[in-house]
Amino acid sequence: MMKQFYPKVCFALLLSGLVSCSPGETAQEAWITPTHWDYQASWSPDGERLVFASTRNSHPTLNIFTMNKDGEDLKQLTFSKTGWGNSFPTYSPDQKQISFITDRDGNKELYLMNTNGSSLTNLTEHPADEGDYSTFSADGSKIFFERSEDGNSDIYVLHLADRSQERLTVHPWKDRAPTLSPDGKFMAFETSRFNGNSEIALMDLSNRSIEQLTDSWSDDGGASFSPDGKSIYFYSNQNDIKYDIHRINLETKQTELVTHSPNWDLDARVSPNGKALAFQSSRNGRWGIVITDIEGNNRRRITNKLANPFKTMVIKEGLAATLSNYPKWALDSLQKKYHFEEELIALAYDLIEVGRSKEAVEVIDYAHGLGISAQIGSVRASVYSKIGLEAPMDQAGFFQYVLDNGTTNAKEKYTLDKQRFPEWNYFSEWEMNMIGYYHHSKEKYQSAIDLFQLCLEEFPTSAMAHHDMGNSYKELGLIEEAVEYHKRTVELDSGWYGQDSQQILQSLLNESN
């Protein structure tokens, strides 16, 4: 029966215009879209091609591919079948070589190869893992990269002439993702040294001085210079729970939003002529490469363009009809194998754009009911607010409320929202803890404690909240309370938080003796 059912389904969908079935394609393939993801696009120096990492042909292992800027003329350069694979590729300035990170030798190493995939060379041969990002100097003589060691990371520079290495940053918190200004005088990088979460910093390479460029409770990363060196593009979730591309003017230090997607936009790279951005986005349920103009407009998805028919069916027939006609096994597969929630979020926003607000609410409520991630509650609140329905503040709105109105007023607002909307759990543990740590980094320790307490109300077994609460109590000189929370951290976590709390407890014990 099932073998007879598939062709009929494919034929029906073909007639409806929902999908196309190519020769030899089964209806099962028509229901389910490819499983691969495309990441980390970087421009060739002439601006005509992109190099990127993808799990196509070897999912979930990454390999390196190149393509024209319109997505055509795809060429595969590496062919790993197991492990992490090969990632974060970057062209050399003369466009003859590509640097990338690979674990083909057992741990992550910095490699170099020709642009046709030949002459693979291990540049680092180090027992520690090299990090994810690398970038060439303007003259192509050096590669700046990150090394992860002992749970931390710092930035190094490798001189290609003799393979010698020089360490540029030394800090107990993470420094990573280096990128160079076009004139080679400055290095922008991502660091947690200022307040515990990721910020963008700028190093003057002549004297190693470091300037903090961003200062927010959110994660800021993936920096990239504009070709004129006047701006840096980076991703951040300071405006929403999802990440968008932002731009900071290096003269005025003013930051502005470039993309405003309901999904994840990451790792933007500016074309050599300064007119286009290439970045990865999860908008249709799978990571794919997107091209926009420099202001984030005229969005074109150039890889992973094929979508499963769910979205088109909802737009044509409505959610109820789609759910009744969509095979259960196909829906189950979408929920397990894809970022299905991402596709549903994009669908809700698309429906709002065309004035179909009621259907947008139906879709986002359905996504919320699936409970795929902790973040969907915040997105649901955002959708409700956009169309004028009552909802608690979304997560980004709450955090901004804390900054604008103070912790006491924010706690009152939080309590009222919990009473009025008891089923709306719109916080994620990490982001909620980070707003507390932001206050801790500003030496507002009591405010930090209040916010950590809110986090523990939602996530009572959060090791990071217990750990950071203990540190805030320690800074206030409330040692008994500090000991209590660090002991609880050790009980909850055997990883970094537990280990660090164990060291702090030992230090407190030594001080008391």
Buried (B, 14 or more C-beta within 10 A) or exposed (E): EEEEEBEEBBEEBBEEEBBEBEEEEBBBBBBBBBEBBBBBBBBBBEBBBBBBBBBBEBEEBBBBBBBBBEBEEEBBBBEBEEBBBBBBBBBBEEBEBBBBBBBBEEBBBBBBBBBEBEEBEBBBEBEBBBBBBBBBBEEBEBBBBBBBEEEBBBBBBBEBEEEEBEEBBEBEBBBBBBBBBBEEEBBBBBBBBBBBBBBBBBBEBEEEEBEBBBBBBBBBBBBBBBBEBBBBBBBBBBBBBBBBBBBBEBEEEEBEBBBEBBBBBBBBBBBBEBEBBBBBBBBBBBBBBBBBBBEBEEBEBBBBEEBBBBBBBBBEBBBEEBBEEBBEEBBEBBEEBBBBBBBBBBBBBBBBEEEBBEBBBBBBBBBBEBEBBBBBBBBBBBBBBBBEEEBBBBBBBBBBBBBEEEBEEBBEBBEEBBEEBEEBBBBBBBBBBBBBBBBBBEEBBEBBBBBBEBBBBBBEEBBBBBBBBBBBBBBBEBEEBBBBBBBBBBEBBEEEBBBBBBEBBEEBEEEEE
